Amino acid sequence: MTQLDSPSVSVQFEQLDRTTTRLKSYTIDSAYMVSTDAFSFTLYEEDHALVQNLELQPVSITIDGNLQVRGRIDSTEVGQGPGWTVKCEGRDYIADLVECNVDPALVVNQNMKLDQIVKLAAGPVGIAKVSYDASQWRNARTGVPVDTTNTPKPFKEKPLKDYKTNPGEGIYQFLSRICARSGCTLQPTMERDSVLLGAPDYVQAPAYSVTRSAENPTSTKNNVISAVARRNYSRFPTVMLVTGKAGAPGASRQTVSATSSSNGETLATTVPSNIQETIFALLPEDVTIVSSRILPKSNTVTTNALYRLVYMRDNLSKDLDQVMNVAARAAAERLKDALQYTITFRGHKDPTTGRTFATDTIIDVVDEVCNISEPLWVERVTFSYEQGAGPTTSLTCWRPGSFGIGAQE
């Protein structure tokens, strides 16, 4: 049988020392900006004992030999269908960081680096290593390496200030707010004892391609089932105003794109340069914006020009760089909606490159129906399979750069 009819998907029960391919259905949902990857599968076995006591068991799921997720079964449902059948639902191992609270004894000392804080906070749930190389984990998922010119980010070596935990705060929540101010995200790897600190890789080579003609939109070329583009400018910003603490009064200040007041408060008065460039790049044709702040007493009135001020105050940022990273993230949450392209394929691989689909990759899109002719960044991948329907993969794609995790110098 072909891969489309019988996908090579296996579930390994790590502690039970057994692997099965007896799956009646499955779903693996991975999104770059969602804390955990989720999965479900319905397992059929002839031995009744093999579908019992699977709750909380650690599992690894592979597609065509490429590891996609390491996680743990959260819940089961038994008694469905003929024979011995069990439906298992779970999340990747990052769920342990989400569900486990930070111990109140945790102390973050000044000048600790980010990787030290991660290992200190997440050590109780087994995290002992921090990776900065997204490409090795991406290549493990795709199965065929993807070239990139991405370079290490400045957050890798920069020491942080002291951060305090909140009572009842999850480990993931605590680390995520530090990562956001450092200009990075926390992602899973293929190893249970490590996490990845990184940002979207927009400079990598395209891993896949798709072409759809306006004359024949239902063509089966590239195994495309459907594709939809949504352009939403309802929250599109033109000016960012972010305030945050930048040290004690009288201390030296950084002043890039900002002014500092005598009481130690830093005011970032513009969107970081990389985000400002993205704003202009995302604008539809013949739309005019006001990209500088308009004070209430200026007597300036805009007519057809679009003016949208986004104001935030972030007292947890410790210096100007962190304030600017918060500004970049706040802008990105709005800019990403300017174009979201969702496409569904038959199968789990690109038929031309042979790569298994994965998040944080680039797909080269020429879609005349949706008026898109550019590379897009893959933010979400959902693998699905039902007996009789065959395997499908849905991708959610954004414009590269529209989601800027941090400010670039």
C-alpha positions, 0 to 999 in steps of 0.5 A: 500500500502507498504511504497515503493509504497506510502511513508509517506511524508508530508509538513507542511506550518507553517504560513498557519497552514496546512499540506499536503501529496498530493505530486506527486514527491519530492526530499530532498538533504542533504550534510554535506559539502554543506551550505544548504539542498535543496528540491523540491516537486510537489503539487496537490490540488483540490482547486486552492487557495491552490497552490497560493502565496506559495513563501517564505513560511516556511515549514517543511518536514517529512518522516514517522514522522521524521523531515528532513528539516525546510526551506523556499520556494524559487521559484514556477512553476505553470501550469504543469499537469492536475488540480491545480499543483505547483512545489515548490523549496527551501532550509533549514533555513540556506539559510537565513544566506547565503543570508543575509550579515553581518551588517557592525556594527558587532564588534567581541571583543577579547576573545569572544567564538565561540557561542557568535560570532554565536549568534551575527552575526546570531541573525538578522535572528533569531538564538538565540541558539547554540548546540554542540550535533549532536546526538540529531538532527541525532536521530531526522532524523533517528527515531531510536537512534544511539549510539555514544562515541563522546565527546565535542570538544575543540572549545566549550570553547576556546576564539577566537581573533578578526575577521573582516567582509568583505563588502558584506560578507554573515553571513554564509560565515563569520561564516564558515571561523571562524569555519574552523579555530576552527576545526568545521562546522556549521550545521542546527538543527531541530529548526529554532532558533538554529545551530549546531557547530560540526565535523563528528562523526566517532566513532558512531555505524553503523546505517545501513548495506549493503551486495553485492555479486560478484556472484550476484551483482543484488541481491535485498537484502537490497533493493539495486538498484545500487552501485559504488565506485570511487577512485581518487588519483589525488590530494592526498597530502603527505606533508603539508606546512601552514604558518600563523600569530601567534601573535606579535613578542616576544610573547610566542608560541606553538610549537607542530609540528611547528617552530616559526620565530622571526617576529611572523610567525608560520610555520606548517611543518607537517600534523597534526598527525591524518591526517598523519595517515589517509594518510598512511591508505588510500594508495593503496598497494605497493605504497611508499610516501615521507612524509617529506619535500624535500628542493630544495637545498637538491639534493634529487630526488624521482623516484617511490616514490610519493611526493606531497607538498601542500603549503598554507598561511593563514593570518586569523589564529590567533594562531598555533592551527588555522593554524593546523586546516587549514592544516587539512581541506586542507588535508581533501579536497584532502583525501576524494577523495581517496574513494567515495562510492555511493549507491542507495536504494529502499525506505527511510529506512534501512530494518533491523534497521528501521532507516531513512537514514541521513547524519553524520551516519555510514553504514557498507558496505560489497561490493565484487563488489567494493572491500569494506569491512569496515564502511563508513561515510555518507556525502550526502543523497538524497531522491526522489520520482516519481509517478509510480517509487516509493521512492529511497534514494542515499547515498554518503559515505566516509572513516571515518577520511578521512575528518578531520575537525580539527587537533587532539591533 
